[in-house]
Amino acid sequence: MFDGKTILVTGGTGSFGHRFVPMTLEKFNPKKIIIFSRDEMKQWEMAKLFEGDDRLRFFIGDVRDRDRLYRALDGVDYVVHAAATKIVPTAEYNPFECVKTNINGAMHLIDAAIDKGVKGVVALSTDKASSPINLYGATKLASDKLFVAGNSYSGSHETRFSVVRYGNVMGSRGSVIPFFMSIRDKGILPITDSRMTRFMISLEQGVELVWHAFEDMEGGEIYVKKIPSMKVTDLARVVAPDAKQEVVGIRPGEKLHEQMIGPEDAYYTYEYSEHFKILPAINNWDQDVNRIKDGKRVKEGFIYSSDNNDEWMSNDALKSWIDEHYREIGKI
């Protein structure tokens, strides 16, 4: 699929880019992977990890800058859109900045990708875009809608857009596992609510979902990976079995459970062996056999959230994962 092709990753110095690049270089033989991001230090540090591989390029730029995107996309075949302002409290206190990156940036990328003849774009979304209660989630819902509509906005052009949606990645910088690990020596772990649950997805699974989207998409689909859930109290017990758990209350904009698919989307959602697919509500695309393929429509009112999940991660499974990835946790 990517052999001999040029791929650009916006926000490519983040957690996703650090896993996508080595996995894609190993599985495929792309002509070039371009890392597009605005932090020169992160680019410099990432470049050192791939020193000697001439398939990697680095391009300073910001998705807010439409002209820079046009230059960066020259000759690009595929784009993974990972750039976002994503820390919930940061977005609440800096709403204009969040909108500029997550919404205006999406619009700039859609325009540039169409005009530059990019074949396919897959944008990364979040559980917070489903029934959003904070600004970050609201901007990502808007972004998702923009990428879905981009397939009709492109007119006679052949550029296709799709979205993949998943929650916080296990062990990524700023997530709960490295946070608990950093303070476990204090003997007390803060738990926002003893009922809280979260989806558990690895970076590798996130990358594989993006690969699948590129292979499968006709345009406008939102792909949701089937992944296990876990109670936050159990997660804390695995990280620090001897620590006391102290309930501190839910933070502003935080949900008790993560939701990937809401009841309003159920009518357009199809189930597959390893994922769900929300088809576009526009243009009758939800009835298109090329998009449905072998999917089975979910029941009316279906909700896919971390508390009603059929699959749960055991404490032993999480412990094994932490032992295997110990040196990488919280690094990217």
N, C-alpha and C positions, 0 to 999 in steps of 0.2 A: 504493500500500500504506500509506504513512504520511501521506497527504494528510489534513489535518484531525485528525490523531491526536496524542495526547500520549505522548512517549517519555521514559523516565527511564534515565539511564546511571549505574550505581554506579561509583565510582572514576573519574568522568568527567573529572578534570583530568589524567589520565595520557596516555601516548602515544596510546592508542587513541581516547580521547575527543577529543583535539585534531584527529584526522583525521576521525573519525566525524561530528562536529558540522558542519563546513563542507561535507563531501560530502553529508550528508543534507539540509541546508538548501538546497543547490543542486539536488539531484536531485528532492526531494519538497517539499511545502509543509506540514510538520507544524504543528499548532496550537501546540505547545510542546515544547521539549526541556529536560528538567530535569537539571542536573548535580548529582549526589548524591555528596559526598565530605567528608572530615573536615578538610582543610587550607584554612583561610580565605585564606591568602596566595596559594595556587595558584588558588583561585577568583577572587580579586580580579584577579590577573594575566590569567587567561583571559577574564574579563568585559570587560577593556579591548580584547581582540582582536575582540569582537563587539558593541562599543558601538553602539547605535542599532537593533539587531535585537531587537524585543520578543518574538520567539519563544523566546528563551533565558532560563532561570531557573536560579538557584543555590540549593542547599539543603544547609546544613551538617548532616552526620550520619555515622553509622558503621554498617556492616552488623551489627556486634556488638549494636547497640541495636535490639531488636525493636520497641519502641514507636515509635521515630523512623521506622523503615521503614514502619510502618502509616500514619503521618501523611503521609509523603512519597509514598506510592503512591495516595493519594486521587485518583481521576479519571484515573489513568494507564492507557493502553491497552497499551503494550509496554515491556519492560525489557531493557536490555543489561547483563549483570552482568560488569563488568570489574574490580571491586574485589578485591584479593588482596594477601597478603604473599608476595612472589615471589622475593626474593633468596636463593639457596640457602644461603650461609653464615649469613645472618641468621636463617633458619628453623631451622637446626641449633642455633644458640646460644640461640634464643628459641622453643622448640617449643610451649610453651603458648600464646603469642601467635599463632603461625601457625595453630594449631588453632582458636583463637577466631575468627579472621577467615575462614579458608578453609573450615572445616567448619561451625562454629556460624553464621557469617554466611550460608552457603548455606541452612541450615535456616530461619533467620529470614526470608530472602527468599522461600522457597517458601511458607511459612505465610502471609506477608503478601500475596503475589501472589494466592494462591487466595482468601483472605478478602476482598480488595479487588476481585476480579473482573477482574484483569489478563488480557488476551487471550493474550499470548505472552511468554515469557522465553527469551532466548538467552544462555547463559553461556559466557564465554571460558575455554578450557582450555589445556593446554600439552603439548608432546611428553613432558615429564617425568612425565606421568600414565600413560604407557604403559610397563609394566614398571618401576615407580619404584624408584630406589635411594637417594633422599634424602627427607627429611621433606616438603619442598615438594611433590615429585611425589606422595607418598603422600596428602597432604591434598587435592590436586587430583583424584586418582583417586577419593577418597571423595566429593568435591564432585560430580564427574561422575555417580557412581552415585546420589547424592541427587537430582540434577535429572532423571535418567532415570526413577527411581522416582516422582518427583513427579507424573508423568502418571497413575499409578494412585492415588496418595495423594490426588489432588484429587477423587476420587469423582465426584459428579454435576456438579461445577463444570467450566467450559469452559476453564480456564487450561491452556495447553500449554507444555511445557519442552523445550528442545533445547540442544545443546552444539556449539561449534566448537572445533577443536583445531589449533594451529599453534605453531611454535617461536619463537625470538627474532626480533624484527622488525628488518629492516635499518635501521641508523642510529639506532635508538631509544636513549634515554639509558641508559648502563650496558652497552650491547652492545659487541661486539668491534670494529666499524668505528670508532666515535668513540674507543674506548680506544686502538687502534693509532694513530689520527690525533693523539691528544694526546701521544704519547711518541715519535713517529717521528723527531723532531729529535735524540733521544739516540743514534740510529744502531743501536739494538738492540731487536728486538721479541721478547717472550717467547712461545714456542710450547709449549703444554702437551704435545703429542705430534704428531710429524710426519705421523701417519696420520689425524689427526682431521678429520672432515667435519661440515658443518652445513647445514641447510636454509636457503634464502634466500627470505624473503617480505617484501613491502613492506606498509606500513600500508594503502595503498589496496586491496591484495588482501585484507587482513584484514577491512576494512570491507565489501567486496563479498561476502565469504563470509558475513558476518552477515546482510546483506540477503537473500542466497539462502536462508539457513536460515529466516528469517521467512516467505518466500514458499512454501517447499517443505514445511515440517515438518508432520507429523501429531502429533508428540510423542515424545520419547525418542531421537531420532537424534543421533549424533555425526558431524559433518561434518569431513572432513579434506581440505584443499586440495592439489591436485597442484602442487608447486613444485620448482624446481631445487635441486640440491645444489652444494656447493663445498668443496674442501679448504681448511683454514685456512691452510696454507702458501701457497697461491695467493692467497688473500684478502690476506694480509700483503704479498705481493709487489706486488699492485696498489696498496695503500695507501702502501707505502714501498719502492719497487723497489731502492733502494741500501742499505737497512738490513740488518744481519746478523740472522739468525733463531737464537734461542737456546732450545733445548728445556729446559723447566723442570719437566716432570712434571705429571700430571693432579692437579687439586685434589680434596679429599675431596667425594664426592657428585657428581662430574662424569663424564659418559659420553664414551666415545671417539666415538660416533656418536649422532645424534639418532634416536629411533624414534617414529613416529606411530601405527603399527598393529602390534601384536604377534601372534604366531602363534595365541594363544588367542582373539583377536578375529576371526580370518580366517573362521571358520564363519559369522559374522554380518555380514560385510562385503561391500558391493556397490560395483562400480566404475561411474563415469559419465565423461563426456568430460573434465570439468575437476576432478573431486573423487572422493573415496571417501565412503561412508556406512556407519558402524557402526550396525547396528540393535539394539534392545534384546533381550537374551537372555531377558527375562521375558515372561510372558503370550503366548508365541508371536508376539510382534510382529515378529520377524525374518522371518516368513512372510506378513506382511500386504501385500497387493498395493498398497494405498494408500501404504505406506511404501517399498516396493521400486520402484514405478513402472517405469521402463525400465532399471533397473540390472542388472548381470551379476555374479553371485556370484564372488568371487575364488577362486583355487585354495587347497586345503587347505594349511596351513602358511605362507600368504602373510605376508610381513613388509614393511612400508613404512618404511624407514630411510634416513638420508642417505648411507649407503655403498653401498646396492644400488639406488639410484634410476636410472631410465631417462633422466632429464633433468639436465643439468649446466650451470651458468652459466659462461660463458667469462670470461676476464680482461677482454676488451674490453667485454663487456656490463656487468660490475661497474664498470669505470672510467667508462663512460658514465653509469651511474646515480649514481655519486658526484659527477661533474661537474654533473649536473642538480640534485642535491639538496644540494649542498655547504653552503649556508647553514643548512639545517634539521637537519643531522646532529648528534645528541647534544643537541639543544635541548629535546626533550620525551620 
